Amino acid sequence: MKNALITGATKGMGRAIAIAFAHEGINLAINSRNANDLNAFKAELLQINPAIKVFTAVADGSNKTELLQFAKNTQLQLGTINIIVNNLGMYQYAKILDDEPGLFDRMVNTNLMPAYELYRFFGKSMVAAGEGHIFNICSVAALNPVVDAGIYSVTKAALLSLNNVMRLEMQQHGIKVTAVIPGSTLTDSWKGQEIDKDTMVLPEDVASAVVNIYKMSKGANVDQIVIKPAGGQL
């Protein structure tokens, strides 16, 4: 069995990806700040596939110390990690000149730092194993900055750049790295707004893309995939 670590897995795209991997028989490591959410989701995943292992940890993925402890415990519980999905993220609607104090640090620690630290933690063991796949959930804001979400756009562009460096470092070792770049996706970022789901990308669409990319032949890698609403960005 393969083992996957997914950050931000109890909601939105991360949740859909975890469910999709459970259907594929892949063991999972997931974290959340909310123990009740974790326990409920673990039960759901095991109902989907009782044969898999699901390791959970109450940990804030934007806190480096807690993130690395989660990584260490995951390795102890599951062994070699074959798949990393860097999904944890936050969105703040604000121009940079209007950013509240501390927003820059929170954005960097949520949208960028976890991918860097988990790459550093698991990268060499992936090289030693000669296989693995890292997915970085970016955003179309990395390609076309949204001025009304300034620092979000900056951190997602930095994540895409980090993804590209990872891929170049890892390609000689047989490790795949893919940037998943969704447009307007129906997640909690849109909570409270009246939205027609048929005008948006669904989390399940992103999960389907991730699983199908992972299942490609050993010699194939998708450098990046852009998934936008059929009718254009909202």
Order of alpha helices (4+ residues) and beta strands (2+ residues): beta-alpha-beta-alpha-beta-alpha-beta-alpha-alpha-beta-alpha-beta-alpha-beta
